[in-house]
Amino acid sequence: MVNIGSFADVLTSDAGAWKRMVFTGNELRDALTRPSEFETLAGKWAAKEAFVKAWSSFEIGVPPKIPDNLWSEIEILRDVYSRPLIRLTGRTKRAFEEEHPNATITLSISHDSAPHDTPHAAHPLAQQSAPHASQSTPSASCVSNITAPSVPPVTVPEGYAIAQVIIIHPHSL
């Protein structure tokens, strides 16, 4: 969960240097096309943090596997229907695929300004299958819908962006 106002202060405090370090050009361009750049980037940051926490939850007591300061290797994009998805690149992609081959990553992002009667945060979730290590195609190429079983409605506190990431292994289905 990210406070949008506080996050906007961080993004503007150092002439945008931190923003350019943690977000890709694709993410920054996407945010400029949305009604609120800061709200969009807060949601993307919440998604990046949620991904690292979900990944880290597989090994309690062990530091996260993400290489230091490579937040831009976790890219939060949208498919053609504006559903959020995660694309991993570089060392982060290699480390994740080594640890979780064939895993599926689902992502949900919500902001307090979204209509509360719209199930945008819960259904449908965008899905991305991690390609086999031998594949060199971008991992964002496999996007489809899944319906999450009995996902409760999400209540977003005013002024916040939240994200949920679930990592699904084929053998756990």
The 8 nearest C-alpha neighbors of each residue, nearest first, counted from 0:
[[1, 161, 160, 45, 159, 162, 2, 42],
 [0, 2, 160, 159, 3, 45, 41, 161],
 [1, 3, 159, 5, 4, 158, 6, 160],
 [2, 4, 6, 159, 5, 158, 38, 41],
 [5, 3, 7, 6, 2, 8, 158, 37],
 [6, 4, 8, 7, 2, 3, 9, 1],
 [5, 7, 3, 9, 8, 4, 2, 10],
 [6, 8, 10, 4, 9, 5, 37, 3],
 [9, 7, 5, 6, 11, 10, 12, 4],
 [10, 8, 6, 12, 7, 11, 5, 13],
 [9, 11, 7, 8, 18, 15, 12, 6],
 [10, 12, 8, 9, 15, 14, 13, 7],
 [11, 13, 9, 10, 8, 14, 15, 7],
 [12, 14, 15, 16, 11, 17, 10, 9],
 [15, 13, 11, 16, 12, 10, 17, 18],
 [14, 16, 18, 13, 11, 17, 10, 19],
 [15, 17, 19, 18, 14, 13, 20, 10],
 [18, 16, 20, 19, 15, 21, 10, 13],
 [19, 17, 15, 20, 16, 21, 10, 22],
 [18, 20, 16, 17, 22, 21, 15, 23],
 [19, 21, 17, 18, 22, 16, 71, 70],
 [22, 20, 71, 70, 18, 19, 17, 23],
 [23, 21, 71, 19, 26, 18, 20, 27],
 [24, 22, 26, 25, 71, 27, 74, 21],
 [23, 25, 27, 26, 28, 22, 19, 29],
 [26, 24, 28, 23, 27, 29, 76, 22],
 [27, 25, 29, 23, 24, 28, 22, 30],
 [26, 28, 24, 30, 29, 25, 23, 31],
 [29, 27, 25, 31, 30, 26, 24, 32],
 [28, 30, 26, 32, 31, 27, 25, 33],
 [31, 29, 36, 27, 33, 32, 28, 39],
 [30, 32, 28, 29, 36, 33, 27, 35],
 [33, 31, 29, 30, 28, 34, 36, 35],
 [32, 34, 30, 35, 31, 36, 29, 39],
 [33, 35, 36, 32, 31, 30, 39, 38],
 [36, 34, 38, 33, 37, 39, 30, 31],
 [35, 37, 30, 39, 31, 38, 40, 33],
 [38, 36, 40, 39, 35, 7, 41, 3],
 [39, 37, 41, 35, 40, 36, 3, 42],
 [40, 38, 42, 36, 37, 41, 30, 35],
 [39, 41, 43, 37, 42, 38, 44, 36],
 [42, 40, 44, 38, 39, 43, 3, 37],
 [43, 41, 45, 160, 39, 40, 44, 108],
 [42, 44, 40, 46, 41, 45, 75, 47],
 [43, 45, 41, 47, 46, 42, 40, 48],
 [44, 46, 42, 48, 162, 43, 47, 161],
 [47, 45, 162, 49, 43, 44, 48, 50],
 [48, 46, 44, 50, 49, 45, 43, 73],
 [47, 49, 45, 51, 50, 46, 52, 44],
 [50, 48, 46, 52, 47, 51, 164, 163],
 [49, 51, 53, 47, 48, 52, 164, 54],
 [50, 52, 54, 48, 53, 49, 55, 47],
 [51, 53, 55, 49, 54, 50, 56, 48],
 [54, 52, 50, 56, 55, 51, 49, 164],
 [53, 55, 51, 52, 56, 50, 57, 166],
 [56, 54, 52, 63, 57, 53, 58, 51],
 [55, 57, 53, 58, 54, 59, 52, 51],
 [56, 58, 55, 54, 59, 53, 61, 52],
 [59, 57, 56, 61, 55, 60, 54, 62],
 [58, 60, 61, 56, 57, 55, 62, 63],
 [59, 61, 58, 62, 55, 56, 63, 57],
 [60, 62, 59, 58, 63, 55, 64, 56],
 [63, 61, 64, 60, 55, 58, 59, 65],
 [64, 62, 55, 65, 61, 51, 54, 52],
 [63, 65, 66, 62, 94, 55, 95, 91],
 [66, 64, 63, 91, 67, 69, 51, 94],
 [65, 67, 69, 64, 68, 91, 90, 63],
 [68, 66, 69, 65, 70, 64, 63, 91],
 [69, 67, 70, 66, 21, 71, 65, 20],
 [68, 70, 71, 72, 67, 66, 65, 21],
 [71, 69, 21, 72, 73, 68, 22, 47],
 [70, 72, 21, 22, 73, 69, 23, 74],
 [73, 71, 88, 70, 69, 87, 74, 91],
 [74, 72, 87, 71, 70, 86, 47, 75],
 [73, 75, 86, 85, 72, 71, 87, 76],
 [76, 74, 85, 43, 84, 86, 73, 26],
 [75, 77, 84, 83, 74, 85, 26, 78],
 [78, 76, 83, 81, 82, 84, 79, 75],
 [77, 79, 81, 80, 82, 83, 76, 84],
 [78, 80, 81, 77, 82, 142, 83, 76],
 [79, 81, 78, 82, 77, 83, 125, 143],
 [82, 80, 77, 78, 79, 83, 76, 84],
 [83, 81, 77, 78, 80, 125, 84, 124],
 [84, 82, 77, 76, 125, 81, 106, 78],
 [83, 85, 76, 125, 77, 75, 106, 82],
 [84, 86, 75, 74, 76, 87, 73, 139],
 [87, 85, 74, 139, 138, 73, 75, 88],
 [86, 88, 92, 73, 72, 74, 91, 85],
 [89, 87, 92, 72, 91, 86, 90, 73],
 [90, 88, 92, 91, 72, 93, 87, 94],
 [89, 91, 93, 92, 94, 88, 66, 72],
 [90, 92, 94, 89, 93, 65, 88, 95],
 [91, 93, 87, 88, 95, 89, 90, 94],
 [92, 94, 90, 96, 91, 95, 97, 89],
 [95, 93, 97, 91, 92, 96, 90, 98],
 [96, 94, 98, 92, 97, 93, 99, 91],
 [97, 95, 100, 99, 93, 98, 94, 92],
 [98, 96, 94, 95, 99, 100, 93, 132],
 [97, 99, 95, 96, 100, 94, 93, 102],
 [100, 98, 96, 102, 97, 95, 101, 168],
 [101, 99, 96, 102, 97, 98, 131, 129],
 [102, 100, 129, 99, 130, 128, 131, 103],
 [103, 101, 168, 100, 99, 167, 129, 128],
 [102, 104, 128, 167, 127, 166, 129, 168],
 [105, 103, 166, 127, 165, 126, 167, 102],
 [106, 104, 126, 165, 164, 125, 124, 166],
 [107, 105, 164, 163, 84, 125, 124, 83],
 [106, 108, 163, 120, 162, 124, 121, 164],
 [109, 107, 162, 120, 161, 42, 163, 106],
 [110, 108, 120, 161, 160, 162, 111, 107],
 [111, 109, 160, 112, 113, 159, 161, 155],
 [110, 112, 157, 155, 113, 159, 158, 156],
 [111, 113, 110, 114, 157, 158, 115, 109],
 [114, 112, 111, 110, 115, 109, 117, 119],
 [113, 115, 116, 117, 112, 111, 118, 119],
 [114, 116, 117, 113, 118, 154, 111, 112],
 [115, 117, 114, 118, 113, 119, 152, 153],
 [118, 116, 119, 115, 114, 113, 120, 121],
 [117, 119, 121, 120, 122, 116, 152, 115],
 [120, 118, 117, 121, 122, 109, 123, 107],
 [121, 119, 109, 107, 118, 108, 122, 153],
 [120, 122, 118, 119, 123, 150, 124, 107],
 [123, 121, 124, 118, 119, 146, 120, 147],
 [122, 124, 146, 144, 145, 121, 125, 147],
 [125, 123, 122, 145, 144, 105, 107, 106],
 [124, 126, 144, 105, 84, 82, 83, 106],
 [127, 125, 105, 142, 143, 104, 144, 124],
 [126, 128, 142, 141, 104, 103, 129, 139],
 [129, 127, 103, 141, 130, 102, 101, 126],
 [128, 130, 101, 102, 138, 103, 127, 131],
 [131, 129, 134, 138, 128, 132, 101, 100],
 [130, 132, 133, 134, 101, 129, 100, 96],
 [131, 133, 134, 130, 96, 93, 97, 135],
 [134, 132, 131, 135, 130, 136, 96, 93],
 [135, 133, 131, 132, 136, 130, 137, 138],
 [134, 136, 133, 137, 132, 130, 138, 131],
 [137, 135, 134, 138, 140, 130, 139, 133],
 [138, 136, 139, 140, 135, 86, 88, 87],
 [137, 139, 140, 86, 129, 130, 136, 141],
 [140, 138, 86, 137, 141, 127, 142, 85],
 [139, 141, 138, 137, 142, 136, 127, 128],
 [142, 140, 127, 139, 128, 138, 143, 126],
 [143, 141, 127, 126, 140, 125, 139, 144],
 [142, 144, 126, 125, 145, 141, 127, 124],
 [145, 143, 125, 123, 124, 126, 146, 142],
 [146, 144, 124, 123, 147, 143, 126, 125],
 [145, 147, 123, 122, 148, 124, 144, 121],
 [146, 148, 150, 145, 149, 122, 124, 123],
 [147, 149, 150, 146, 151, 145, 122, 121],
 [150, 148, 151, 147, 146, 152, 121, 122],
 [149, 151, 148, 147, 121, 152, 122, 153],
 [150, 152, 149, 153, 121, 148, 154, 147],
 [153, 151, 154, 150, 121, 118, 120, 115],
 [152, 154, 155, 151, 120, 121, 109, 118],
 [153, 155, 156, 152, 115, 111, 109, 157],
 [154, 156, 111, 153, 157, 110, 159, 109],
 [157, 155, 159, 111, 158, 154, 160, 110],
 [156, 158, 111, 159, 155, 112, 110, 160],
 [157, 159, 3, 111, 2, 156, 4, 160],
 [160, 158, 2, 3, 1, 157, 156, 111],
 [159, 161, 110, 42, 1, 0, 109, 41],
 [162, 160, 0, 109, 108, 45, 42, 1],
 [163, 161, 108, 46, 45, 107, 49, 109],
 [162, 164, 107, 106, 49, 108, 46, 165],
 [165, 163, 106, 50, 105, 49, 53, 107],
 [164, 166, 105, 104, 167, 53, 106, 163],
 [165, 167, 104, 103, 105, 102, 164, 168],
 [168, 166, 103, 102, 165, 104, 169, 171],
 [167, 169, 102, 171, 170, 103, 166, 101],
 [170, 168, 171, 172, 102, 167, 101, 103],
 [169, 171, 168, 172, 167, 102, 101, 100],
 [172, 170, 168, 169, 167, 102, 166, 103],
 [171, 170, 169, 168, 167, 102, 103, 166]]
